[in-house]
């Protein structure tokens, strides 16, 4: 079975501020089969990014459990969480997060190096990943010379550098036009078959979310499963 299975139980997360406590996740349960593509929608501030951060081990659960690929993140040490991020997770962000002074190949190659691949193998892997996302002719272009859709495809290639079992995408099409959105979404949907990933993405676009095998809506701290539409 490809990808990483996800099991979240009773996840609660609260932020403290001068104006009081704000609970953005309130007993959230989420179960994702390995190799699935799952979408999460919700209003700004609903807690979608917080949920992704907890799934990606960027933060520790305050209450409840997060078990991914057999790893219980609620019980992991700081070093174990860092190892989990390095080995298991690939992140894709709305604002790309690429280094403008590096070429596309160098951006992806740097991620390969950080995941423990040697420089020569890292360059070869970067070129293979960029070819896989349709950017064989753009490897030596820096991000400012690429379109928004091309930059996001570089970001997806970079997210695959560590051969992750789980890809987390936070508003990956938020800065793209319609044509680029279609290409990026087609690419994300192909990841389970082509790269053996499970994909969880956050989006404001309900039409995009409707393409997922499962679509959830986060509101008032609760995660609700959306009924499938024909």
C-alpha positions as CSV (number, residue, x, y, z in Angstrom):
1,X,0.0,0.0,0.0
2,X,1.4,3.4,-0.9
3,X,1.5,6.6,1.1
4,X,1.0,7.1,4.8
5,X,-2.2,6.3,6.7
6,X,-3.4,9.1,9.0
7,X,-5.3,8.7,12.3
8,X,-6.3,11.7,14.3
9,X,-8.4,11.4,17.4
10,X,-9.8,14.1,19.7
11,X,-7.4,16.7,18.5
12,X,-7.9,20.0,20.3
13,X,-5.7,23.1,20.0
14,X,-6.2,26.5,21.7
15,X,-4.4,29.8,21.2
16,X,-4.0,32.2,24.1
17,X,-4.0,36.0,23.6
18,X,-4.7,39.1,25.6
19,X,-8.3,38.9,24.7
20,X,-8.7,35.4,25.9
21,X,-8.6,31.8,24.6
22,X,-9.4,30.8,21.0
23,X,-10.1,27.1,20.4
24,X,-9.5,26.5,16.6
25,X,-9.6,22.7,16.8
26,X,-12.2,21.1,19.1
27,X,-12.0,17.3,19.3
28,X,-11.2,16.8,15.7
29,X,-11.2,13.3,14.3
30,X,-9.7,12.5,10.9
31,X,-8.9,9.1,9.3
32,X,-7.2,9.0,5.9
33,X,-6.3,5.8,4.0
34,X,-2.8,5.5,2.6
35,X,-2.5,6.7,-0.9
36,X,-5.6,8.9,-0.8
37,X,-6.1,12.5,-1.8
38,X,-8.1,14.4,0.9
39,X,-9.2,18.1,0.8
40,X,-10.0,20.4,3.7
41,X,-12.0,23.6,3.3
42,X,-12.9,26.3,5.8
43,X,-13.0,30.0,6.3
44,X,-9.9,32.0,7.0
45,X,-8.9,31.5,10.6
46,X,-10.9,28.3,10.9
47,X,-7.8,26.3,11.9
48,X,-6.9,24.6,8.6
49,X,-3.2,25.6,8.7
50,X,-3.0,24.7,12.3
51,X,-4.3,21.3,11.5
52,X,-1.7,20.9,8.7
53,X,1.1,22.0,11.1
54,X,0.1,19.3,13.6
55,X,-0.1,16.7,10.9
56,X,3.3,17.8,9.7
57,X,4.9,17.7,13.1
58,X,5.6,21.4,13.0
59,X,3.7,21.7,16.3
60,X,2.8,19.2,19.1
61,X,-0.8,18.3,19.9
62,X,-2.1,19.9,23.1
63,X,-4.8,17.3,23.5
64,X,-5.7,14.2,21.4
65,X,-3.5,12.0,19.3
66,X,-2.0,12.2,15.8
67,X,-0.7,8.9,14.4
68,X,0.8,9.0,10.9
69,X,2.5,6.0,9.2
70,X,2.6,4.3,12.6
71,X,4.3,7.3,14.4
72,X,2.4,8.7,17.4
73,X,3.4,12.4,17.1
74,X,1.7,13.2,20.4
75,X,4.3,11.1,22.2
76,X,7.4,11.9,20.1
77,X,10.4,13.8,21.4
78,X,11.5,17.0,19.6
79,X,14.3,15.1,17.8
80,X,11.8,12.4,16.8
81,X,9.5,15.0,15.4
82,X,12.4,16.5,13.4
83,X,13.3,13.1,12.0
84,X,9.7,12.5,11.1
85,X,9.5,15.8,9.1
86,X,12.7,15.1,7.3
87,X,11.8,11.5,6.3
88,X,8.1,11.3,6.0
89,X,6.6,14.7,5.1
90,X,6.7,17.0,2.1
91,X,5.3,20.5,2.3
92,X,3.8,22.7,-0.4
93,X,2.9,26.3,0.4
94,X,0.8,29.0,-1.2
95,X,3.7,31.4,-1.5
96,X,6.1,28.8,-3.0
97,X,9.0,29.5,-0.6
98,X,11.7,29.2,-3.3
99,X,15.0,30.9,-3.1
100,X,15.1,33.5,-5.9
101,X,18.9,33.4,-6.2
102,X,18.9,29.7,-7.0
103,X,17.8,27.9,-10.2
104,X,14.9,25.5,-10.1
105,X,17.3,22.6,-10.1
106,X,19.3,24.2,-7.3
107,X,16.2,24.8,-5.2
108,X,15.2,21.1,-5.5
109,X,18.8,19.9,-5.2
110,X,19.2,21.8,-1.9
111,X,16.1,20.0,-0.5
112,X,17.7,16.7,-1.7
113,X,20.9,17.6,0.2
114,X,19.0,18.5,3.3
115,X,17.3,15.1,3.2
116,X,20.7,13.4,3.2
117,X,21.4,12.8,-0.5
118,X,24.9,13.6,-1.8
119,X,25.4,16.5,-4.1
120,X,25.8,14.5,-7.4
121,X,22.8,12.2,-6.6
122,X,20.9,15.2,-5.4
123,X,21.4,17.0,-8.7
124,X,20.3,13.9,-10.6
125,X,17.2,13.5,-8.4
126,X,16.3,17.2,-8.8
127,X,16.5,16.9,-12.6
128,X,14.3,13.8,-12.5
129,X,11.7,15.4,-10.3
130,X,11.6,18.6,-12.4
131,X,11.2,16.5,-15.5
132,X,8.4,14.6,-13.8
133,X,6.5,17.9,-13.1
134,X,7.0,19.0,-16.7
135,X,9.9,21.5,-16.2
136,X,12.7,19.8,-18.0
137,X,13.3,23.0,-20.0
138,X,13.2,25.3,-17.0
139,X,15.8,23.7,-14.7
140,X,18.3,26.5,-15.0
141,X,15.8,29.3,-14.6
142,X,15.6,31.2,-11.3
143,X,12.1,31.7,-9.8
144,X,11.7,35.3,-11.0
145,X,12.0,34.0,-14.6
146,X,9.2,31.4,-14.0
147,X,5.4,31.8,-14.1
148,X,3.4,31.3,-10.9
149,X,2.3,27.9,-12.0
150,X,5.9,26.9,-12.9
151,X,7.1,28.1,-9.5
152,X,4.5,26.0,-7.8
153,X,5.5,23.0,-9.8
154,X,9.1,23.5,-8.7
155,X,7.8,23.7,-5.1
156,X,6.0,20.4,-5.6
157,X,9.2,18.8,-7.0
158,X,11.1,20.2,-4.0
159,X,8.4,18.6,-1.6
160,X,9.2,15.3,-3.2
161,X,12.9,15.5,-2.7
162,X,12.9,13.3,0.5
163,X,10.5,10.8,-1.2
164,X,7.8,11.6,1.4
165,X,4.9,9.2,2.2
166,X,2.7,12.2,3.1
167,X,2.4,15.5,1.2
168,X,0.7,18.5,2.9
169,X,-0.3,21.3,0.6
170,X,-1.6,24.6,2.2
171,X,-3.6,26.6,-0.4
172,X,-1.3,25.4,-3.2
173,X,-3.3,27.2,-5.9
174,X,-4.1,30.4,-4.0
175,X,-1.8,32.6,-6.1
176,X,-2.5,30.9,-9.5
177,X,-4.7,31.7,-12.5
178,X,-7.2,29.1,-13.7
179,X,-4.9,27.4,-16.2
180,X,-2.1,27.1,-13.8
181,X,-4.5,25.9,-11.1
182,X,-5.7,23.0,-13.3
183,X,-2.1,21.9,-14.1
184,X,-1.0,22.0,-10.4
185,X,-4.1,20.2,-9.2
186,X,-3.7,17.5,-11.9
187,X,-0.1,17.1,-10.7
188,X,-1.1,16.8,-7.0
189,X,-3.8,14.3,-7.9
190,X,-1.2,12.2,-9.7
191,X,1.2,11.9,-6.7
192,X,-0.3,8.8,-5.1
193,X,0.0,6.8,-8.3
194,X,3.3,8.3,-9.5
195,X,5.2,8.8,-6.2
196,X,3.4,6.7,-3.6
197,X,2.2,9.6,-1.5
198,X,-0.9,10.3,0.6
199,X,-2.0,13.9,-0.1
200,X,-3.8,16.2,2.2
201,X,-4.5,19.7,0.9
202,X,-6.2,22.8,2.3
203,X,-8.1,25.0,-0.2
204,X,-10.7,27.7,-0.2
205,X,-12.0,26.4,-3.6
206,X,-14.9,24.0,-3.0
207,X,-14.8,22.9,-6.7
208,X,-11.2,21.8,-6.3
209,X,-12.1,20.1,-3.0
210,X,-14.9,18.2,-4.7
211,X,-12.3,16.3,-6.8
212,X,-10.8,14.7,-3.7
213,X,-11.7,11.2,-2.6
214,X,-12.8,12.8,0.6
215,X,-13.6,16.4,1.4
216,X,-13.9,17.9,4.8
217,X,-15.1,21.3,6.0
218,X,-13.6,22.8,9.2
219,X,-15.9,25.1,11.1
220,X,-16.1,26.2,14.7
221,X,-13.4,23.8,15.6
222,X,-15.1,20.8,14.1
223,X,-14.2,18.8,11.0
224,X,-17.2,17.8,9.0
225,X,-17.2,15.2,6.2
226,X,-18.8,16.7,3.0
227,X,-21.2,14.4,1.1
228,X,-20.0,13.3,-2.3
229,X,-21.6,15.0,-5.2
230,X,-22.1,13.5,-8.7
